[in-house]
Amino acid sequence: MNAHRDIERPAPAAGADPRPPSAVSSGVGFVGLAGLFAAIIVGRMTGANGPVSGMIAVVACGLPMVLWTIFVDKAWKNETTGIEWDRPLTPHDETREISIAKLAGLWATWGIIAALYCIARWYWDGNYLFAMRVLAWSAPVMFVVSIPYIFWIDRRLKEPKDGCYMFGAWLTGERADIDREKVIEHFRSWAVKGFFIAFMISIVPGNWFEVLRWTNAEIVSDPVALARFLIALLFLVDVAFATVGYVLTLRPLDSHIRSANPYAQGWVAALICYPPFILMNPGGPLDYHQNTADWTLWLDGWPVALAAMGAVLVILTAIYAWATVAFGIRFSNLTHRGILTHGPFRWTRHPAYLSKNAFWWLATMPFIATSGNPVDMIRNTILLALVSAVYYWRAKTEEKHLMADPAYREYWHWMERNAPVPRFFAWATGRKGKPGEMVPAE
């Protein structure tokens, strides 16, 4: 999958192998957490547990991260933005036609996404209704703001003729310099945004309500209640940060999409984990919950075991949420928006997948069935193993995509030499990669 060649290179000597730099600082996530927790405290004090309050909490999470990115990290200065701040603005006459074509491409793309929302009826059921309302309210603002933004940024960009421009130029009849690959990349990127923004907004209210519904007395009533509340809180953290990440794909923040996964298998592996294509839901082909029970049932009557299991599940959920927080404003499935090497990504390349699958195995215990039927036990165990295999598949398709970036290859090799999880699997499978050994090069 990683397209390793037979060429090998010596690993750096132990103690002289610094971790590659991360595209995101730790401070971004910390200030986002502070903003989100402040919103949660206010929400719990005021009883503001409605869907709009949930979206305000997302804003409270995202705004501090934007300010930190601008004023502390100064990410707008990064060369990867493609913006040239040190030169005079390109004359408006030289970029006007480019900007007009780009606006045509952008608005047409939004129109296509809106049409797909209308045609795909699942967007008009359940929680998706709220997401559609939010996007409908946002559409006029986005339309108006896009005009000065596009005309301004095109005068600063080193190369303004991106995929959005190419699509707009094709629409307006300027076919001379259309780069088909850029157009395809444009649609891949917006397919990710269109699909996942609607999904994330739709699940914010439920997660927000789940955190605010608990009273303080209920939270501290017993270890199980405390564990359930903390898990709900950590899921809200994950959802809030992910929603911010899908919305803030902006070049001036260096959080734009460098590339979307070009491999069909990567899209299949990801989409079968999300509605409406999800295979793991009740009644789905990978539903591993037949006659299973919650972990509290199997450990009932064992208070120490209940508390210990609750603590383990909270820790696993915390790792899962931490992996999202580490992205700051850059979280997104199926895209490359900068290589992370900090936080839990210094221990394993896929902390979210590893922790969530461990959570499912411990919380569900598929090898035990309330029916006592061995068939249920075997079936559930095999199906959950297949679910874990899907996430392994997702991880590999993501690595295949990111391996095109030398920064990721450097990180991948560093992890093979230094990180505990890759080193464990390298030892278990006989792969090379320990400090001082030879490691495969691309």
FENZIQUI-V559211 format. One record per helix or strand. SS is the DSSP state (2 for helix, 1 for strand). FROM is the first residue (numbers start at 1). TO is the last residue. If there is no record, write none. Layout:
[[SS FROM TO] [SS FROM TO]]
//
This chain:
[[1 8 10] [2 26 46] [2 51 71] [2 75 77] [2 79 81] [1 83 83] [2 92 119] [2 121 124] [2 128 153] [1 157 157] [2 163 171] [2 180 212] [2 216 219] [2 223 247] [2 251 253] [1 259 260] [2 264 271] [2 295 298] [2 303 325] [1 335 336] [2 343 346] [2 351 364] [2 374 402] [2 406 418] [2 420 429] [1 438 440]]
//
